[in-house]
Structure formats: structure tokens, C-alpha cells
Amino acid sequence: MHMRTLISALLLTLLAGCVYVPENAHSYDEKCNVMRKKKVLALEEAIPMANCSNEACALLMASYGLVTAASFVVSGSIVVISNTVYWLEKPSDCELTSEGVKS
């Protein structure tokens, strides 16, 4: 029973109700004189777990694990699609060669 409590406490710490969210990141490209956009994944803490007991904790841990995994899949997809669109929108007249000079 003591080992089970230790494992539960460890899982509670690892699954502390975190979710992944897409965030905007901007950078200025001096060579092309444009502001570049991209999305990145950020890990945010959701509602922390309240005091719970046995079965309630197990249910909360399972639901937080599912929410964390689902938020990673959904937010990761948003980041990949958004960055692909930003890459496609990049002006073609400002392409750089491998030497770093405008072509």
C-alpha cells in the first residue's frame, strides 16, 4: 500500500494538469526587411489538482493525462499547419542562397 501511494504521488507531480498551447513568435529579418512569424508550442499549467482520495485521484490523473496528450496533438497540428502557411507566404524575392547572399 505504501508503494502505491508513492507511485500515485509521483504520477501526480508528472501530470500536474499541464496543457500545450500554440503561441506566436516573431523575429525581424534585416536582410529582407520583414517581420517573420511562426508558432511555437508552450507548456502551460492548467487547474492544479485539489485534495482528492484514492479513486478520485486515479480518475483525475487519467483525465489530466488524456487532456495533456490531446492538447499536444491538437496544438502541435496547429503549429505545423501555421508554420507551413507562414513558410509558403514568405516572399520569394528574398530567398537566400547557401552562402547567405540574395539570389
C-alpha positions as a printed Julia matrix, in Angstrom:
103×3 Matrix{Float64}:
   0.0    0.0     0.0
   2.86   2.4     0.78
   4.43   1.81   -2.66
   1.09   2.54   -4.33
   0.9    5.91   -2.55
   4.42   6.75   -3.65
   3.66   5.9    -7.28
   0.44   7.94   -7.14
   2.31  10.93   -5.74
   4.93  10.63   -8.46
   2.3   10.48  -11.18
   0.51  13.46   -9.67
   3.7   15.5    -9.91
   4.31  14.48  -13.5
   0.73  15.04  -14.61
   0.1   18.28  -12.77
  -2.59  19.35  -15.19
  -0.41  20.8   -17.95
  -1.62  21.59  -21.43
   0.18  22.56  -24.61
  -0.88  25.77  -26.33
   0.32  27.38  -29.57
   1.95  30.78  -29.14
   3.09  33.36  -31.68
   6.78  34.12  -32.07
   8.05  36.99  -34.2
  11.5   37.83  -35.47
  12.77  40.62  -37.68
  14.73  39.68  -40.81
  17.06  42.6   -41.51
  18.22  41.29  -44.89
  14.7   41.16  -46.26
  13.29  43.97  -44.11
  10.3   41.9   -42.99
   8.83  40.61  -39.77
   8.79  36.81  -39.73
   6.03  34.94  -37.91
   6.0   31.44  -36.57
   4.14  29.41  -33.98
   5.73  27.51  -31.13
   4.36  25.1   -28.53
   4.26  26.34  -24.96
   3.52  24.25  -21.9
   1.03  25.87  -19.54
  -0.25  24.69  -16.2
  -3.97  24.1   -16.11
  -6.03  23.81  -12.96
  -3.87  22.24  -10.23
  -5.17  19.1    -8.61
  -7.15  19.64   -5.46
  -7.21  17.34   -2.46
  -8.58  14.03   -3.54
  -8.67  10.46   -2.35
  -7.94   7.1    -3.96
 -10.38   6.56   -6.86
 -10.95  10.28   -7.39
  -7.19  10.83   -7.75
  -6.89   7.98  -10.22
  -9.71   9.41  -12.3
  -8.22  12.91  -12.19
  -4.76  11.63  -13.15
  -6.17   9.69  -16.09
  -8.2   12.65  -17.32
  -5.24  15.05  -16.96
  -3.08  12.62  -18.91
  -5.66  12.46  -21.69
  -6.07  16.24  -21.74
  -2.29  16.75  -21.91
  -1.93  14.26  -24.76
  -4.91  15.68  -26.66
  -3.68  19.25  -26.26
  -0.26  18.2   -27.59
  -1.8   16.62  -30.69
  -4.21  19.48  -31.42
  -1.78  22.31  -30.63
   1.07  20.54  -32.42
  -1.09  20.24  -35.53
  -1.96  23.95  -35.35
   1.75  24.82  -35.05
   2.77  22.62  -38.0
  -0.02  23.91  -40.27
   0.54  27.56  -39.3
   4.29  27.36  -39.83
   3.74  25.72  -43.21
   1.42  28.56  -44.23
   3.93  31.16  -42.98
   6.68  29.43  -44.95
   4.53  29.41  -48.11
   3.76  33.13  -47.65
   7.45  34.03  -47.44
   8.35  36.42  -50.26
  10.15  34.52  -53.0
  12.24  37.56  -53.99
  14.04  37.36  -50.66
  15.34  33.79  -50.9
  18.88  33.34  -49.63
  21.43  31.04  -51.22
  23.61  28.73  -49.16
  26.28  31.49  -48.94
  23.81  33.86  -47.29
  23.53  36.41  -50.13
  20.39  37.32  -52.02
  19.92  35.45  -55.25
